[in-house]
């Protein structure tokens, strides 16, 4: 089968290519999906370069963290999924940009009927992550100000839409006027261009000096400490992504500044499983599959009503993945980039 693979660690534009590999076997509690579409994530870039990623891999390996397709085979305990059109997170967060992919059944959900395959592939990771962060962790309330950093990205656009749906006053932080306008078209009340505007000054201006009750941060890195100064007293800060951090979110931060600001830091991770195993010792403590089912039901209802919609910036073929990863790394994209799988 065809797969988008990393042949050696390095810049995506140099090392990502289409290769023929064997069809993977399916194990207990797993399904094999005939993939029609897969999404591009910043995690694919980190993994390709050998940087900090949730799961470290050695080449050759296949990229792709989330997919849409039809389940063609299942292991023991997952037989109920056979023949169903699904959206799914791939096993160990890789292997999705291929004609077949293995997914743990705990990360498999029925694809929303109103979405085509590309839109469905762009739906799962951004909206589940955003819902868990904004509703399960931060308990976002109507009338509160929600500050979204990295707002023009796939996950950022989902957070903007869910914030608007919750009745929050959404302020989108993005690079350049075009991306700001993109977010405002999705319902953001205002946008901040971090390339030309002072983040603290603009947030204070927009909130009458109060700050944002909820901050959804997809960037991290050097800007984190400035972002902390923008949180309202007794507000909630969500470290969701770390695209601006060379250490992938593992660089040290002066926690005294959290105390100074009287706000809470609320972690959030998109993973649904009962079997944590040795990773629990390292701090991993994901939500159970039952939570995933509840989140998916709530999001599917919002999709069906037309309240939310995946924001797709590009629909590409497998041979365009390397260039698109390079464009993502250099902030030349907006919304979700989706790979339409041939075969």
C-alpha positions as CSV (number, residue, x, y, z in Angstrom):
1,X,0.0,0.0,0.0
2,X,1.0,3.6,-0.4
3,X,2.1,5.6,2.6
4,X,3.6,9.0,3.3
5,X,6.9,8.1,5.1
6,X,9.8,9.8,6.8
7,X,12.9,8.0,5.4
8,X,15.4,9.8,7.8
9,X,15.1,12.5,10.3
10,X,15.3,16.1,9.0
11,X,13.3,18.9,7.4
12,X,10.0,17.6,6.0
13,X,10.7,19.1,2.6
14,X,13.8,17.0,2.4
15,X,12.9,13.6,4.0
16,X,9.1,13.0,3.4
17,X,8.1,10.8,0.5
18,X,5.6,8.3,-0.7
19,X,6.6,4.7,-0.4
20,X,5.1,1.2,-0.8
21,X,4.8,-0.6,2.5
22,X,3.0,-3.7,3.8
23,X,-0.6,-3.5,5.0
24,X,-0.5,-3.5,8.8
25,X,-2.0,-6.2,10.9
26,X,-4.8,-5.5,13.4
27,X,-4.5,-6.6,17.0
28,X,-7.0,-7.0,19.9
29,X,-9.0,-3.9,20.6
30,X,-7.9,-2.3,17.3
31,X,-9.4,-1.6,13.9
32,X,-7.9,-1.2,10.5
33,X,-9.3,1.7,8.6
34,X,-9.3,2.0,4.8
35,X,-8.3,5.7,4.9
36,X,-9.9,8.3,2.6
37,X,-8.5,11.4,4.3
38,X,-5.9,12.3,7.0
39,X,-5.0,15.6,8.7
40,X,-1.7,17.3,9.0
41,X,-0.6,18.2,12.5
42,X,2.3,20.2,14.0
43,X,3.2,17.0,15.8
44,X,4.1,15.5,12.4
45,X,6.7,18.2,11.9
46,X,8.3,17.6,15.3
47,X,8.4,13.9,14.7
48,X,9.9,14.3,11.3
49,X,12.7,16.4,12.6
50,X,13.4,14.2,15.6
51,X,12.2,16.9,18.0
52,X,10.1,16.7,21.1
53,X,6.9,14.7,20.4
54,X,4.5,12.6,22.5
55,X,5.8,9.4,20.8
56,X,9.3,9.4,19.5
57,X,10.0,7.3,16.4
58,X,13.0,6.1,14.4
59,X,12.7,6.1,10.5
60,X,11.3,4.8,8.5
61,X,7.8,5.6,9.8
62,X,4.5,6.8,8.4
63,X,3.0,10.2,9.4
64,X,-0.6,10.9,10.3
65,X,-2.3,11.3,13.7
66,X,-6.0,11.3,12.7
67,X,-8.0,9.9,9.8
68,X,-11.4,9.4,8.3
69,X,-12.4,6.2,6.5
70,X,-14.2,2.9,6.6
71,X,-13.3,0.1,9.1
72,X,-12.4,-3.0,7.1
73,X,-11.0,-5.2,9.8
74,X,-11.1,-5.4,13.6
75,X,-9.4,-7.3,16.4
76,X,-11.1,-9.0,19.3
77,X,-13.4,-6.7,21.1
78,X,-13.7,-4.2,18.3
79,X,-15.8,-6.1,15.8
80,X,-18.8,-3.8,16.1
81,X,-16.9,-1.2,14.1
82,X,-16.5,-3.2,10.9
83,X,-18.1,-1.5,7.9
84,X,-18.7,1.8,9.6
85,X,-17.5,5.2,8.3
86,X,-15.4,6.6,11.2
87,X,-13.1,9.3,12.4
88,X,-10.2,8.0,14.4
89,X,-6.9,8.7,16.2
90,X,-4.2,6.5,14.9
91,X,-2.3,4.0,17.2
92,X,0.6,5.7,18.9
93,X,-0.3,8.9,16.9
94,X,1.3,7.8,13.6
95,X,0.5,5.8,10.5
96,X,-2.6,7.7,9.2
97,X,-1.2,9.1,5.9
98,X,-1.5,5.8,4.2
99,X,-4.1,3.7,2.4
100,X,-4.6,1.6,5.6
101,X,-4.2,2.7,9.2
102,X,-4.4,1.0,12.6
103,X,-6.4,2.7,15.4
104,X,-7.2,1.8,18.9
105,X,-11.0,1.3,19.3
106,X,-11.0,3.7,22.2
107,X,-10.1,6.5,19.7
108,X,-12.7,5.6,17.1
109,X,-16.0,7.4,16.5
110,X,-18.7,7.5,13.9
111,X,-18.0,10.2,11.3
112,X,-20.6,13.0,11.4
113,X,-23.0,12.3,8.5
114,X,-23.1,15.9,7.3
115,X,-19.3,16.1,6.8
116,X,-17.6,14.8,3.7
117,X,-14.4,12.7,4.3
118,X,-12.0,15.6,4.2
119,X,-14.1,17.7,6.6
120,X,-14.5,14.7,8.9
121,X,-10.8,14.1,9.0
122,X,-10.4,17.8,10.0
123,X,-13.0,17.5,12.7
124,X,-11.8,15.0,15.3
125,X,-8.6,16.2,16.8
126,X,-9.2,20.0,16.7
127,X,-12.8,19.9,18.1
128,X,-12.2,17.1,20.7
129,X,-9.1,18.9,22.0
130,X,-10.9,22.2,22.1
131,X,-14.0,20.9,23.8
132,X,-12.0,19.0,26.4
133,X,-10.0,22.2,27.1
134,X,-12.8,24.8,27.1
135,X,-15.6,22.8,28.6
136,X,-14.2,19.8,30.6
137,X,-11.3,21.6,32.0
138,X,-11.9,25.4,32.0
139,X,-15.7,25.4,32.3
140,X,-16.0,28.3,30.0
141,X,-19.0,30.5,30.7
142,X,-21.1,32.8,28.5
143,X,-20.0,36.4,28.8
144,X,-16.4,35.5,29.7
145,X,-13.5,36.6,27.5
146,X,-11.7,33.7,25.7
147,X,-8.2,34.5,24.4
148,X,-7.1,32.0,21.7
149,X,-3.4,32.0,20.7
150,X,-2.6,30.3,17.4
151,X,-6.2,31.0,16.5
152,X,-5.9,30.6,12.7
153,X,-4.7,27.0,13.0
154,X,-6.9,23.9,12.7
155,X,-7.2,23.5,16.5
156,X,-7.4,27.3,17.0
157,X,-10.3,27.7,14.6
158,X,-12.1,25.0,16.5
159,X,-11.6,26.8,19.8
160,X,-12.8,30.0,18.3
161,X,-16.0,28.4,17.1
162,X,-16.7,26.6,20.3
163,X,-16.0,29.7,22.3
164,X,-18.5,31.6,20.2
165,X,-21.0,28.8,20.5
166,X,-20.7,29.0,24.3
167,X,-21.5,32.7,24.3
168,X,-17.9,33.8,25.1
169,X,-16.3,37.0,23.9
170,X,-13.6,35.5,21.7
171,X,-10.3,37.3,21.0
172,X,-8.1,35.6,18.4
173,X,-4.4,36.0,18.3
174,X,-2.8,35.3,14.9
175,X,0.0,36.5,12.7
176,X,-1.0,39.1,10.1
177,X,-4.3,40.9,9.1
178,X,-5.4,38.1,6.8
179,X,-5.4,35.5,9.5
180,X,-7.1,37.9,11.9
181,X,-9.9,38.5,9.4
182,X,-10.1,34.7,8.9
183,X,-10.8,34.3,12.7
184,X,-13.3,37.1,12.8
185,X,-15.2,35.5,9.9
186,X,-15.5,32.5,12.2
187,X,-17.1,34.6,14.9
188,X,-14.2,36.1,16.9
189,X,-15.2,39.5,18.3
190,X,-11.7,40.8,17.8
191,X,-8.3,39.8,16.6
192,X,-4.7,40.7,17.7
193,X,-1.8,40.6,15.2
194,X,1.1,39.5,17.3
195,X,3.5,40.5,14.6
196,X,2.7,44.2,14.9
197,X,0.7,44.7,18.2
198,X,1.6,44.4,21.8
199,X,-0.3,41.4,23.2
200,X,-0.7,42.7,26.8
201,X,-1.7,46.2,25.8
202,X,-4.4,45.0,23.4
203,X,-5.8,42.4,25.8
204,X,-6.0,45.1,28.5
205,X,-7.7,47.5,26.0
206,X,-10.2,44.9,24.9
207,X,-11.1,43.8,28.5
208,X,-11.0,47.1,30.3
209,X,-7.9,46.0,32.1
210,X,-9.5,42.8,33.5
211,X,-7.7,40.3,31.3
212,X,-9.1,37.1,29.7
213,X,-11.0,34.7,32.0
214,X,-9.8,31.7,29.8
215,X,-6.7,31.6,27.7
216,X,-6.3,28.7,25.2
217,X,-2.6,28.7,24.2
218,X,-1.5,26.7,21.2
219,X,1.9,28.5,20.9
220,X,3.8,28.4,24.2
221,X,7.5,29.2,24.1
222,X,8.9,32.6,24.9
223,X,5.5,34.3,24.7
224,X,4.1,32.2,27.6
225,X,5.2,34.6,30.3
226,X,3.6,37.6,28.5
227,X,0.5,35.5,28.0
228,X,0.3,34.9,31.7
229,X,0.1,38.6,32.4
230,X,-3.1,38.7,30.2
231,X,-5.1,36.2,32.4
232,X,-7.8,37.7,34.6
233,X,-7.7,37.2,38.3
234,X,-9.0,33.7,39.1
235,X,-8.9,33.0,35.4
236,X,-7.8,29.7,33.7
237,X,-4.8,29.2,31.4
238,X,-4.8,26.1,29.1
239,X,-1.4,25.0,27.8
240,X,-2.7,23.1,24.8
241,X,0.0,23.3,22.1
242,X,3.7,24.2,22.0
243,X,4.4,25.1,18.4
244,X,6.5,28.1,19.5
245,X,8.6,26.2,22.0
246,X,11.8,24.6,20.7
247,X,11.6,22.2,23.7
248,X,8.1,21.1,22.8
249,X,6.6,22.6,26.0
250,X,9.3,21.1,28.3
251,X,11.2,24.3,28.8
252,X,11.1,25.7,32.4
253,X,8.8,28.5,33.3
254,X,8.8,30.7,36.5
255,X,5.8,29.4,38.3
256,X,5.9,32.3,40.8
257,X,4.3,34.3,38.0
258,X,1.3,32.0,38.2
259,X,1.0,32.8,41.9
260,X,1.4,36.5,41.3
261,X,-1.5,36.4,38.8
262,X,-3.9,34.4,41.0
263,X,-4.9,32.2,38.1
264,X,-5.0,28.4,37.4
265,X,-3.1,26.4,34.9
266,X,-5.2,23.5,33.5
267,X,-3.6,20.8,31.5
268,X,-5.4,19.1,28.7
269,X,-4.5,16.0,26.6
270,X,-6.6,14.4,23.9
271,X,-6.4,10.7,24.7
272,X,-9.1,8.3,25.7
273,X,-8.0,5.0,27.4
274,X,-8.4,2.8,30.5
275,X,-5.0,1.2,30.0
276,X,-2.3,3.8,31.0
277,X,0.4,1.3,32.0
278,X,3.9,2.5,32.8
279,X,3.2,6.0,31.3
280,X,1.3,6.8,34.5
281,X,4.6,7.0,36.3
282,X,5.6,9.8,33.9
283,X,2.5,11.8,34.6
284,X,0.2,10.7,31.8
285,X,-3.4,10.5,33.1
286,X,-5.8,10.6,30.2
287,X,-9.6,10.7,30.1
288,X,-11.5,7.3,29.9
289,X,-13.3,6.3,26.7
290,X,-16.6,7.2,28.2
291,X,-15.6,10.8,28.2
292,X,-14.7,10.6,24.5
293,X,-18.2,9.3,23.7
294,X,-19.8,12.2,25.6
295,X,-17.6,14.8,23.9
296,X,-18.3,13.3,20.5
297,X,-22.0,13.3,21.0
298,X,-22.0,16.9,22.0
299,X,-19.8,17.9,19.1
300,X,-21.9,15.9,16.6
301,X,-25.0,17.7,17.7
302,X,-23.2,21.1,17.1
303,X,-22.1,19.9,13.7
304,X,-25.6,18.7,12.8
305,X,-27.1,22.1,13.8
306,X,-24.5,24.0,11.7
307,X,-23.1,25.7,14.7
308,X,-19.6,24.5,14.1
309,X,-17.7,23.4,10.9
310,X,-14.1,22.3,10.4
311,X,-12.1,25.1,8.8
312,X,-10.1,23.5,5.9
313,X,-7.4,25.6,4.5
314,X,-6.1,23.1,2.0
315,X,-7.1,19.8,0.5
316,X,-3.9,18.1,-0.8
317,X,-2.7,14.9,-2.4
318,X,-0.2,12.6,-0.8
319,X,2.7,13.9,-3.0
320,X,2.1,17.5,-1.6
321,X,2.6,16.5,2.1
322,X,6.3,17.5,2.3
323,X,5.7,21.0,0.9
324,X,2.6,21.5,3.1
325,X,4.4,20.5,6.2
326,X,7.1,23.0,5.3
327,X,4.4,25.7,4.8
328,X,2.9,24.8,8.2
329,X,6.2,25.1,9.9
330,X,6.8,28.5,8.5
331,X,3.2,29.8,9.3
332,X,2.1,30.0,5.6
333,X,-1.2,28.1,6.2
334,X,-4.4,28.7,8.0
335,X,-7.1,26.3,9.1
336,X,-6.6,22.5,8.7
337,X,-4.7,20.9,5.8
338,X,-6.2,17.6,4.8
339,X,-4.5,14.8,2.8
340,X,-6.9,13.1,0.4
341,X,-5.7,9.5,0.2
342,X,-5.7,7.8,-3.2
343,X,-6.2,4.1,-3.7
